[in-house]
Amino acid sequence: MPVLRALAALALTVSLAGCTVTPPTAPDANDPAYAVGPLPRWPLIGNALTPGLDGFTVTVNPPPDTAGVHAWLDGEPLGQLEASEDALELDVSLADVSVGEHELLLALPGDDLAFHAHRFVRSHPLYVFVSVDWDQADTSDGELAWQDSLHAGHPELRITQFVGPYSFTDPAMEDRRQLLIDWLKANEAAYGDETGLHIHPRCVWVDTTSVPCRTEPSYVDDDGDDTGYTVLSTAYTEEEFTALVAHADGLFVDHGFAKPTSYRAGGWIADVTTLRALAANGYVADTSANNWRRLEEWEGQANNVLWEWNQEHWSSIDERSQPYRPSVADVLVPGTPDVGLLEVPDNGILADYVETEEMVEMLAANWDGGGLAAPTAYSIGFHNRTVSGPNTAIRTRMEGALDHIDQFLAADDAGPIVYATLSEAPLVWP
């Protein structure tokens, strides 16, 4: 039974006078003569991040001289509502109610037809992670204003800003740096956004460390990249990358931020040495694993290294991939010992590469509209360069995806969706 027998046995200790053994049938429409208080539609099963709903109270204001009201859940009697001031009430426990759709019926004693039916879905949360990759040191005023409009139009939205350390070291940022810092901090305070770390190993930053800047191999040009921007992060040894991450952390702290604890690699290029370097610096989550099949725009582009690298190193990752703790032997599979942090696959990839319809389709691959048997993650995002020229289409894609997502928010009791930031993920997948 969807509701365990223990619940039914407990309910039977409540007065059942006049209650038939056979449950009533659901009405075609609820009887407006009985004012039934608000009842939950999506009572979530909670965890260390998201409080759950383990029960609710049924409140009925019946017509005068009503002899009593009985409640049934999935065909099992819950008992008779008790008088409380001007209403009748019954507390319903959800502690043993399973994942899935359930039906609560309210009926008069002895009636074969209920006067009120309420259906609800018991589910674990579906976490949506929205992120921005700061490939460039600067983010234009227009881009900042657009992101502000996203928050205004989607009040529950929380964004993880993966900021590059070069924003703090590029001399060209002298007149812009404080504005961006203030904007990021304001969004942390106002919306619960997170500021994480994103590394393209640009020489304008690496040259400020003790690590020599590499200019090859590049995922764009076989002759290398003198700026370091398109150089693979894996060109650096584990010791070097550990030092680079530590230096980046220091820049964030020096500019008034908390030390970052979430990361995405530039080009999604991260291996076991990258993850160990992050863990050694206190990072709790990485989201470099990615749904590379949706990056088909990169196939055959430049020297094809970006496409080939992700295809090879994240071969098993797709839109259904869920958070896991990578083994030190293979970053694609969970195992013990693990690398020391949680991998949260970028399973919805970035709006730079997928249309709104694709993002909706990938969300549906993770959630069929019913109750979720376990917490589920869905990751989408974009780059910090989406405001002008051909990139304006990316704004439309993101707005469309968020409009769709907002129809199913747990905050509105409309579904299981909860917006979260990347560093919160280990609370759900410890």
C-alpha positions, 0 to 999 in steps of 0.5 A: 500500500502507498500508505503503510499499515502502521499509519492505518493502525494508528488512525484506527485509534481515532473514533470511527463511529459511523464510518463504513469499512469501504472507502467512499468514492471521489466526487466529480467536483468538490462540494462548496458547502464544505469550506476546506482549508488549504492543503499541500499539493507537493509536500517534499521529503526534506534533507539537510538543505531543504526542510520537508513537510512531514504532516499537515492539518485538515481543516473543515468548516461544514454546514450547521448540524453536520454530524461529523467528517471522516478522512481517508488516505489512499483508501485507508481510514484516518479517523474522524475530524475533531472539533476545534473552535469553529472548525473540524480538524485532523492532523495527517502524518506524512512520515510513512507516506511513500513517494508518488501521488496520493488521494485524501477523501473527506466524507460524512459518516456512512456516505459512499460518496466523498464531498471533497477529494484532494490529490497531492504528490510526495516527492524529493526535491529537484534542484536546479543549479543556474551558473554563469561562467566568467570567461572574460575579466569584465562583464558589461553594464548591460549584462549586469542589468540583464541578470538583475532583470532575471532576478526580478522576474524570477524571485526564487532564482539563485545564481552561482557566479563562476568568476575568473581570478583574472578579473582581479589582476587584469590591468584593463579592469582598474576602472571596473573592478570595484563595480563588479565586486560590489555587484557580486556582493550585493547579489549574494546579500539580496538573492543568496547567490554564490561566487565560485571560481572559474579558471581559464589560465590566462597569463594576465593572472598566472604571471602574478603567481610563482607558476610559469604561464603555459601557452600550450597545448591550446584547444583552439590553436595547435601553435599555442595561445600566448594569452593562456586563455585557451590553454588546457588547465591540465597542462599544469601539474597537480602541485602547480594547479594546487598553488594556482587555486590557492592564489586565486582563493587569496585574491577573492579573500583580499577583495572581501569575498568568502573563499570560493568552495565551488568550481568549474574548469574553463572548457570543462577541462578537469581531471583527477589532478584538478579535483585533488588540487581543488579538494586540497584547497577546501573546495566541496563541489566541482561541476566540470563534468558535462553533457558533451553531446550537446556541445556539437557546435564545437565538433570540427571547430578550430583544432577540434581539441575541445570537442575531442577532450570532453568526448573522451574524458566525460564520455559517460556524462549525459543529461541524466547524470547525477552528483557523485563522489569521483574515485581517485582511480576514475573521475567518471565513477564514484568510488573509495577512496574518492577525490575529496569533493562532490562532482555535480555534472553540468547535465543541462550544459550552457544556453550558449549551446542549447535552445530553450526547447532542449533545456526543457527536454533535458529537464524532462529527462530528469523529471517526468512530472511525478514524485522523485524517488531521490533528490535530483539535480539539473544544471544550466547556465551561460557565459558572461558575454550574452548581452550584445550582438549574436549572443542576445539569442542566449538571453531569450533561451535562458528566459524561456527555460526559467519561465518553464522552470518557475511553473513547478517551484516548491516555494509555490507548492507547484512542484518539486523544484528548488533553486540552489547554489553549487556549494550547497549540493554536498548538503543533499549528496553528503 
